[in-house]
Amino acid sequence: MPIDPAQALAAAPRTGEITWTAKDVQLYHLGIGAGARPGLAAPATDPAELRYTLESRLRVLPSFATVAGGGEPGVISGLSMPGIDVDLARVLHGGQSLEIHRPLPTGGTATRTDRIIAVHDKGSAAVLVLRTEAADTDGPLWTAEARIFVRGEGGWGGDRGPTTRPAPPTGPPAHTVDRPVRPDQALLYRLTGDLNPLHADPEAARRAGFDRPVLHGLCTYGITLKAVVDTLLAGEPERVRAFDARFAGVVYPGETLRVRMWRAAETAGDAGAGSVVRVEVGVPERGDAPVLADGVVVHG
């Protein structure tokens, strides 16, 4: 079997040094659509966008942690861990959680540690849970968990894993915003590190079962968090403490993301006490097809 759960779970953590600069942060922000605010005559110089694109005003959206350090992203790194040997065309990023321990600096060096903490048997697929922790000389920076689906690799009789999901938000959303995805968005975003040809090569996309290249799930994740920060957190990314979401469907470059937000009760968890925003995202061009679900943003 291409996945050996016992070997994957027993493998030693993979640790390495990562470094990033303001240019890396700016490239990430451009990759998730910063600088292009719908309806503005001169969006690239709008002060609300310059906080993401101009080095003298730069603030870091916490989802940058998912690509910090460039090179091989955590999800792809997880697929090369001991006990795992799978076809990249059968892999889907199923969900992502991120806990921010303190505001991310615009540049720095940190130690990143990756390890597989769970392997679940969903019958038709295996689910790998990859935990990534990063810390610098001042202490922990972030903890992330990627849930990676590998189609066709389940069925060995293992633990199915947790089945609980947050209850759906009730009532109409407090805010709904549309965020257009540029036709070249995936080509730009992949320069942050995820060079999977699924997101650029039509032939690779067809082999994976898609009509054309699809947007990275983490790009949708970043666009969504930015929409929440800009709409409900006064454009202050340092207020974000955690963000968890499930990728419910694919996004094609050139489509629109319709981001719906609900304010929820305060919570107390690993990220500390904070207010909660529930988020759901669909694509209006395809009948509001869901693409990001169970979104929970915790903020101060």
N, C-alpha and C positions, 0 to 999 in steps of 0.2 A: 504494500500500500504506500503511495507517495507521501502520506502523512503518518508518522509514527508518534502518536500522542505522548507516550511515555518518554521518548527521547527528547521531544520538543520541550516538554515541561521540565525535564531534568537538566537541560542545557544551561551552561553558565551564562549569565547576562553578558551582553555585548556592550562594551563601554568604549567611548572615544571622545575626543575633543572636537567641539564645533565652534566656529567663529562666524560672526556676521557684522556687517557695517550698515550705515544709513542707506547706502545704495541698494543693499539687499532688501531692506524694509520698503523702500520706495518701489522697487520692482514688484514686490509682493502686492503692495497696495494697487499699483496699476493693473496687476494681473486679476484683481477682483473688482475692477471697474472704477477705482478712484479717479477723480478728475473729470468725470462725465456725469454730472447731475442733470437728470431729465428736465427739460423745459427752460434751462438757463441759456441766455444768449452767449455767454462766454464762460462755460463751466470749468475749464481748466484753470482759471485764475480766481474762481470763487473762493473766498477765505475759508469756507467750511471744508473745501477739498484740499486746500494747501496744507492743512495739518497732516495730511497723508502723503503729500508729494513734494513739499519744499523743505529742504534740510534744516533751515533756520527755524521752522515751526514744527518739526516732525514729532508726531506721537505715534505709538505703536499699537495697532489693533492686535489684541491678544491672540487671535487665530494665526498670526505670523508664526507662533510657536510650532505649528504643524510643518513648517518648511525651513525653520531656522537652521543655518549651517549649510544649506544647499546640498549638492551632491545627491546621494541615494536617499530618498525620503523614507521615513519610518515604516510605512506600509510595505514598500518594496524590500526594505531591509529585513522585515519580519519573515518574508517568504524565502529568505536564504538562510534562515536559522537551522541548526541541526534538527533532523527529523522531518524536515519539510522540503519537498521537491515537487512542485506543481507547475502546471502550464499557466502562464500569465493570462492567457485568453479566457480562462475559466474563473478568474478572480474578480470579485466585486467588493468594493469598500461598502460595508453594510451600515456602519455608524461610527460616530466619533464623539468622545468626551474630552474635555479639557478643563483642568483646574489651574488657575493662575495664583501663585503664592504671593507675588508682588508685581507691580508694574514692570513691563519688559523694557530694558534699555534700548536705545536706538542702535547701539553697537556693543559688542562684547564677545567674551569667550566663556564657554561653559563645558561641563562634562555631561554627556548624554549617555544614558543607560537604557538599553532595550532588552526586553525579555518577554517570552510567551508566558502568560499567567493562566490561560485556560484554553482547552480545545474541546469544542462541543460537537456532538453528533446530531445534526438536524435531519438525518435520513437521506435526503437528496443532496445535502451539502455538509461540509465541515465548516465550523466557524472558529477562527483563531482570534484570540484576544491578545493584542500586543500592547504592553505597557511601556511608555517612554517617560523617563524622569530626567530633568535637567537642573543643574545647580552650578552656580559660580562661586567665587571666593566669599561672597556675602551670604550664601545659603541657597536653599531651593528656589527655583524660578517657576517651574511648571511641572505638572503631571498630566499625561495624556494617555488615553486608551483608544486604540483603533480596533473595530470589530470587522474582521476580514472573512467574507464568504468565499469558499472554494467549491464551485459547483461540481457535483458528481463524486465528491470525496467523502460523503457520509456513509452511514449504514453499517458501521462496525459494532454497534451495540453500546456505544459510549453514552455518557451523560448528555442530555439534551440542553442543559444549561437553563438559566432563568427565563421564565415566560412572562413575567410581569412587565407591564408598560404603564406609563402615566395615563390617568384618565384623560379623555379628550377635553379640551377647553369648552366651556359652555357660553352660550349667548354670542352676540355679534362681536367681532374683534374691535378693540379700542382704536386700532390704526391698521390701515391697509395701504401698502406702497408697492408700486411696480418698479422693478429694476431690469432694464433691458440688458441682454447678454450680447455682446458684440460678436459678429461672425468669426472674428479672429481671436476671441477670448481664450480658447483652449491653447492656441499656438503661443500666446503671450504667457499664460499661466504656467505652461509646462517648463518655461525657462527658470522657474523657481526650484526645479529639481526633479519633478515627476515626468520622465521622458517616455512613459509607456506609450507605444505607438497607437493604442486604442483611441487616444485623444487627438491624433493628427493624421494617421494613415487610413484612408477609406478601406483598403484591403484588409488591414488588421482589424478594423471595426467589423467588417463583414464576417471575418473568421470568428469573432466573438459573439455574433448574432445580432449586430446592429446595422441599420441601414447606412449609417454614416458615423464619423467620429463623434464621440460624446464628450461633454464637459466633465472635468474632474469633479468628483463629489466634494472634495475639499475646497474647490473654487466656489461651488454653491454655498458651502458652509461659511466661507469668508464673506461672500456677498451678503448673506443673511445676517451675520453678526454685525457687519457694518451698517446695514439698514436699521437694526435695533439701536445701535449706539447713536446714529445720526437722528433717529426719530424720537427716542425715549430717554436717552442719557445725555442730551445736550452736547453730543459730539465728544464725550469724554471717555475714551476707551479704557483708561486706567480704572474706571469704576467696575468693569467686568471682573467677576470672580470665577465664574464657571460657565461652560456652555456644553450641553449634551444634545445630540440629535441623531435621528435614524434616517438614512438615505432610502427613500421610498420609491424612487424611480429615476430615470435618466433625464438629463437636460441636454438639448442640442444647441450648439452655438447659433446665435441669431434669434433665439426665443426670448420670452419675457418671464421673469420670476415675479410672481405675485406673493408678497410677504405679508402675512396676517399676524397681528400681535395682540395678545391679551395680557392685561396685568393680573397677576395672581397673588395669593397670600404670601406673606414672608415665610422663609424656610430657615432651618438650622441644620447644617450638615457638615461634611468634610471641608467645604469651602467657607464655613463660618456662616453666621446669620446674615441674611440679606433679602432683598426684594426679588421677586420672580417675574419674568416675562415668559409667557408661553408663545411659541412660534410654530406656524405651519406655512409651507410654501407650495404653490402649485404653478402650473404653466397654463395661462389662459388660452393660448393658441391650440391647446389639445384638451379643451373642455375642463380646464383647471385640474389636469392630471397631477396627483400629488408627487412631489419630488423630494421634499424634506418634511419629516413628521416627528412628533414627540419632542419638539424643540423646547428646551428649558434653558433660559439665560438667568443666572443669579448675579445680582449686582448690588453694590453698596450705594 
